[in-house]
C-alpha cells in the first residue's frame, strides 16, 4: 500500500515543480509565524510569548476564576488615573496615567532623564501625589462636596490621608489641593473643545461626572467561581475571524495536508497527520463559539482552545518539514538540513537578542507602575 520513497508522485515531479512546492511550504510557514506574532500582539496581556489559558478564557468569555472577592470596583476616572504608566493601551480601557508623567506635554520626560536619582524620586513622588489627591477627591462620598471642591479649585483632604508630597504648584499654603487645575493641566489639555480629544471633553464637572460612576463589584460564589470581569469578544468580531480562518486557512491547510498525503511516509502516519491541521482548525473555531455562547461551560471550552491551537501548529510544522525533506534526494536533504540549522540559529539569536528583552520589559513595567502605586498607598496610610 505505502508508496515507496522513490515512486511517490511528488518525487517524480520535475525539479522546478518541486522548487515551487518548497517555496510554497516555506511561505505557509512564514505566514503561520506572522499569525503567531499577531496572536501575541492581540491577546497576550502579561508579557508572555503567547496568550495564557487565562488570557484565552478572558477573551472568549469575559470571565476570570476568582476565589476571593476582587477589590471593590472603581470608577473609570479613578481606573484611568491610577492605572499603570506604561504597558497598557492609551485609551479608555487602558490607562491615562502617563498624562502625569512622560505624556504631560510639559517637559517631564526631559527633566526626568537629566535628573539625578534623588530628583527623579522627588519628581515621581510629586506626580504620584497629584494622582493620589485626585483619587481622594474622586472617592468623596458626597457628590455636592466633590462638585464644590472642583468649582472652587480647593479640595481639603483629611490630614491623615493627604499625600505628603505633591507638585508644589497644586497645593495652597493651607494644604488645600487645586484639583480642578490638576485635571485641567493634565487631562483637559487634550480633552477639550478644539483639542485632540474634543469628543471626550473633561472641562467641566458635569463632563467629568460621566466617568465617576462606580460599577457594581462582581459577586464571587463561596469557594470560588468564574466571574464576569470584562466584555467578551463581540459576535461581529468572532464572525469575521471565523470567516477568515475557515475560508482562507482551510484552503492553505488542505494544500499542505494534500501534499503530505502524497509523500512516501508510512500510510498510518499520513492518515493521521495529513488531515490533522484542518481538523484541529475546525475544532479550534468551534470551541471559540462554544466558549463565547455557553454561559455555564464557556471557560471549560475556552481552556481547550490552546490545545487545539497547539495541535494545529505542531501538525503544520511537521507537514511542512516532512514534505519538504521528502521532495529531495540525499544531497538535497543535506543542504536543507544545513539551511534549517542556520534558520534555527538565526531564530534563536533573534529571540535572545530582541524578543526576550522585549517580553521581559513588558513583564516588568506594569509591576514597576504598581510599585509606584503601593508607595503612594503607604504614604497615605501612615
Ligand atoms: C495627550 C493627549 C491626552 C491626554 C493628556 C489625556 N488623554 Fe485621555 N484620551 C486620549 C486618547 C488618545 C484617548 C482615546 C480616545 C479614543 O478611544 O478614541 C483618550 C481616552 C480617554 C477616555 C475615554 C473616553 C471615552 O468615553 O471613551 C477618558 C475617560 C480619558 N481619556 C480620560 C483622561 C484623563 C482623566 C486624563 C488626565 C489624567 C487624560 N485622559 C489625559 C488622549 C489624552
Boltz pocket constraint, residues with backbone or C-beta under 6 A from the ligand:
constraints:
  - pocket:
      binder: B
      contacts: [[A, 76], [A, 77], [A, 80], [A, 81], [A, 90], [A, 91], [A, 92], [A, 93], [A, 96], [A, 97], [A, 99], [A, 100], [A, 103], [A, 183], [A, 185], [A, 186], [A, 187], [A, 188], [A, 189], [A, 190], [A, 191], [A, 196], [A, 197], [A, 200], [A, 202], [A, 211]]
      max_distance: 6.0
